[in-house]
């Protein structure tokens, strides 16, 4: 029962903290809804500012509901015996073994997906629609969902079989081998995703010859950055939001612009946004994040390797393990359900590191491109994406991967 108490304390604290932070953000944004910050008064209209406030509040209210449902589901799976019932049903039909354990994990994924579906539908066709961002039809919504499920089965099930087999046959250090397999798989996905998976969902066309391409190629030369190509993605078929990103690693690196980004920004602004993304690469942020990710996954697998052998881990969370048999899938299921409750408290550390990287990438962009153009681009993106200019400082410190707009703009103005 000791771990039950520890889990309940962490669960109540994490759920309560999520709710408190969301309510703080809602109140803070609502309180500043009717006044555009002075530094943006000449660029952002009151109507745009109020739209951003309303959009932010609407998303937060939906997330509060989602968090509440997720909390109920977590308790239902663990302390109320849902996982135990599901495991017993599958044991009755399939018997013991890796197949039954894979079915257990797949069943949890399917149940979670079905519970999440109404929220995804509401967000896309009500919330995003209400604020003018949705461009996705219902047919595409379900097509994307079915493709995702199919890919999850084709890629996830074999990977799961490998990990569960290692848990069964690789001895006490199975977790080390499993971590190595997952790390190699993660690196392979950096190449597989842009080459084979992303084109299943979006069309990628080479950036057309013209002033923009010439300007971008000149920037790549100045930054000594080799790319496999410059591509435009048809993001507009799903959303009005704009973005740019890197895909791939090594010689397979490609630069991708959303078509919505190119529609909204002038060539100088597009160049400045790309210079910011190049800054992440040149400042080695991507490499650092990969290393941190591998280190954290190593620690998590080591913890799982130990805790999966402890009977109290199962019984204190409402599950009776097979004391003389195989519990690989059961251990994975419990660990994936419970670990986010505890890892949630590390969120501010990741957010702090991310904001630091954003400032560094902005500095690189100001040096290699134009701080003035990047400021102009950011203001347009804040407007077009309805991003609030007045976030709550404590909410920002805990969650935000990017600095608040006023601080970010003020930092860039030092370079202009």
N, C-alpha and C positions, 0 to 999 in steps of 0.2 A: 504493500500500500504506500510505501514511501515515495516511489516514483509517481504514483497517481497524484499525490499531493503536490509534488514538484511540477508535474505537467499542468495541473489545474491552476496553480499560481501563475505559471508562465503564460498559459492560455488566457486567463482573465486579464493579466497585465498587458499582453500584446493586443488583445481585442479592445480593451479599454483605451489604450494609447492610440490605436488607429482611429477610433471613434472621436476621441478628444482632439486629435490633430486635424481631422477632417472638419469638425465643427468650428475649430479656430479659424481654419482657412475660409470656410463659408462666411463666418461673421466678419472677418477682416476684409475680404473682397467686397461683401455687400456694403460695408461701412464706407468704402472708398469708391463705390460705384458711380457716384454723381459728380466726381471731379477728376479730370485728366491730370496726371502728374505734371508739374510745371515744365519739366524738361522735355515732355512730349506734346505739350499743348499746341505747338505749331504744326505738328505732323499727324497727330491722331485726333480724330473728331470725338466728341462726346458720345455720339451714337455708336461708333466703333468700340470705344472703351466700355460702354455699357453692354454691348453684345459680348465682349470678352468676359466680363464679369458674370453675365447670365450663363454663358457656356461653361465656364469654370464651375459655377455652383451646381448646374445641372449634372455635370459629370461626377462631381463629388457626392451628390445625393444618390446617384445610381451606385457608386462604389460603396457607399455606406450600406445600402441594401445587399449588394453582392457579398460584402464582408460578413454581414449578419447571416446570410444563407450558408456561406462557407463555414462559419463557426458552428452552426447547427449540424451540418453534414459531417464535420470533423468529429464532433462529440458522438454523433450517431454511429459512425464507423468504428470508433474506439470504445469509449466507456459504456456506451449503450449496447455494444455487442454486434453491430452491423457487420463488421469484418469477420467476426467469428461465425456468424450465421452463413455468410457468403462462402467462407472457406469450407464449412461442413457440407453445404449443399453440393459444392463442386467435388469434394472428396467422395460423396455418395455416388455421384454420376461418373466420375473419372478415375477414382482411386488415387493413391499417392504417386508422386513423381514430378518431374520437371514440367510435363504437359499441364498438369493440374495447377501448378504454381504460376505458369504463364497465363493460364485461363483466369486465375484470380486477379493478377495484375491488369490484364486486358479488360476484365469486367469492371474494375474500379475506374479505369480510364474511360470506358463507355458510359458508365453511370455519371461520372463527373462531367463528361462532355454533354450529356443530355440535360443535366441541371444547368450548365452554362449556356446552352443554346438560346433559351428565351432572353437572357441578358444580352447576348451578342446581337440577336434580332432587334431587340428594343434599341440598343445603342446605334445600330446601323440605320434602321428604317424609321426611327422616331427622333432620337436625340440628334444624330448627325443630320438627318433630314430637316429637322426644325431650324437648325442654324445654317442651312444651305451648303453643307459639306458633302452630303451623300450623293454619289453618282453611280452607285452600284444597283443593278437590278436584282430582283429576287432569284432569278435563274442563276446568275453569277454567284450569288451568295451560297446557294446549295451546291453548285458545281465546285466552288472552292472548298467547301466543307467535305465533299466526297473525295476530292483529290487529296486533301489533308489526311483523311482517314486511311485511304489506300496507301499513301506514302508512309504513314505511321506504321501500318502493318508490314509493308515490304522492308522497311529499314529497321523499325523498332523491334519487331518480334525476333528476327535473327540475332540482333545485338543482345536482347534480353535472354535468349537461349544460351548464348556464349557466357554471359555473366552468371546465370544460374548454374550452368555446368561447372564453371570454375568454383562456385560456392560449394558444389557437391564433391568435386574430385581433386581440387588443387591444395587441399590441406589448410593448415592454419593461416597461411599467407595468401589465401585466395584473393583477399581484398587488394593486395598489391598488384597481382596479375590483372584483376578486374579494372583497377585504376589505370594501368598501362594500356589496356585494350580501349578503354573509354577515351583516354587522352589521344591515342593514335586516331581513333574514330573522329574525334573533334577536329583534329588537324586535317584529316581527309575531307571532312565536310566543308572546310574552307575552300576546297577546290571543287568538290562535287556540287555544292549548292548553286554557285553562279553559272556553272557549265551545264548542269542537267536539271536541277530542280526549279530554280527561279523562272526559266523559260516556259515551264508548264503552267505558270500563273500569269505571266506578263510577257508582252512583246518587247524585245530590245532591238533598237535600230541604231546603227552608227550615227553619231552626230554629223549633221550635214556640213559640207564645206561652206565656209563663209567667215565673216568677221569674228563670230563667237569662237569657232573652232581654232582660228588663227591665234586669237588672244589666249585661249586655254593652252594651246601647244607651247606658246611663248612662256607661259607661267610654269609649265612642266619642265621646260628647259632651264629656267632660272632656278627651279627647286631641285634640279637633277633627279627627276622622278620618272622612272620607266613604267609605262602602262601597256597592257595588252590592247587597250582601245578605249575610246570615249563613246558611251552609249546613252540613248534617251529611252526611258521606260514609260510605258503608257499608264502611269499611276492615275491619270484622270478618269479611267473607266471605273474606279472604285471610290475615289475621294478627291476633293478640291484642295486638300493639304499638299504642300510642296516639300521636297527634300532632295538631298544629294548624298551619295554614300560610295564607299569602296566595297568591292567584293573580291574575294580571292586572296591568295598570298603568293609571295615570290614572283615568278615571271607571269603568273596567271592573274595578276592584279588588273582589275578593270574599274573604270570610273563611270558611275551611273548617275544621270540626272533625271528626276521626275519631269515629265513634260509640263506639269503645272508650274514647276519652278522656273523653267525657261520662259513660260508665258508671262509670268508676273515680274521678273527681274530683267534689268537691262544687262548687256554683256559685261560691263564693269562690275556689277553687283554679283553676277553669276561667278565671275572669276574670283571675287573676294570670298564668296561662300566656299568655293573649291579650295582656295588657299587655306582657309580654316581647316577643312578636312585633311588637306595635305599636312597641315601642322600636327595633327594627331599622329600621322605616320612618321614625320621627320623628328618629332619629339619622343618617339618610341612609346607612345601611349598604348598602341595596339599590342605591342610585344609585352609591355608591363602588365596589361590586363590579362593577357593569356597566361603569363607566369603566375599571377595572383590566382587566376581561375584554377590552374593546375594544382597550386599549393593548397587551395581551399578544398578541392575535390579529393586530394590526397588525405587531408585531415578527416574529411567526412567518411571516406572509405575505411580509414583506419579505425574510426569510431564505430562504424557499422560492423567491421570485422570483430570488434570486441563485444559490442552490445548485443549482437545477434546470437551470442552464446549464453546470454544471461536469461534465465527463465523469468525473472521479475520484469524484464522489458516487455514480454508478451502478456503475462498475467495481470500486471498493473495497468495495462491498457485494454483490458477486456477480451483478451484472446488466450486460448489454451493451445500451446504449441505441441507438436508431436515430440514427446520427450525422448523417444528412441529412433526418430526418423528425421526426415528432411524438412526444413522450415525456411528455405532460401527465399521463396516468393513472399512468404508471410513477413519475414524480417524486412525485405525491401519495401513492401507495402506500408508497414507500420512506420518505418523510418522516413519514407517520403511524405507520409501524412503528418507526422509529428515534428520533424526537424525544422520546418519553416516557422513554427511557433517560437522556437528558440533563436534561430538565425535572424529573425526579424529585428532583434535588438542591435544587430550589427549594421543595419541599413544606413545610419548616419555616417559611418566610416566610409562606406562605398560612395555615398553622395558627396562627401567632402573631397575625396580623391578625384571624383569626376569633375567637380566644379573647378578644382585646381588645374586639371588638364584642359578644361574649356578656356580658362584665362590664358594658359600657355599657347594654345592653338590660335586664339585671337591675336596674341602678340606676334606669332609667326606670320599670320595673314597680314597684319599691319606692316610688317617688315617687307614681305615679298610681294604684296599687292597694294591695297589701299584701305586704310582704316576708315576713311570717309565713305567709301563704297560699301564696306562691310556694315557700318552703322546704318546706312540707308537700306541695305538688304535686310538687316535684322528688323528694322522698324516695319518694313513691308511685310515680312513674315509674321511678326507679332500681330499685325493688322489682319492679314489674310487667314491666319490660323486661329484667330480669336484667343490669343494667349494673354492672360492677365498681366498687366503692368504693375499690379499692387498685391503681390502674394504675401501671406503672413510670414514674418521672419523665422519663427520657430518651425512652421511647416516646411519652409524652404530648407532650413538647416538639416531637417531630418530626411526629407525625401528628394529634393531637387537635384537632378544631375547637371543642370545648367544654372549659372548665377542668375539672380533676378535681373530683369531688363534694365532698371536704372543703374545698377552697379556695373553691369556688363558694358553698357553704353559709356558710362563715365570712365571706365578703365580704357576703352578704345579711344576716347577723346584725348587721352594723354599722348597718343601717337599721331594724331592728325594736326 
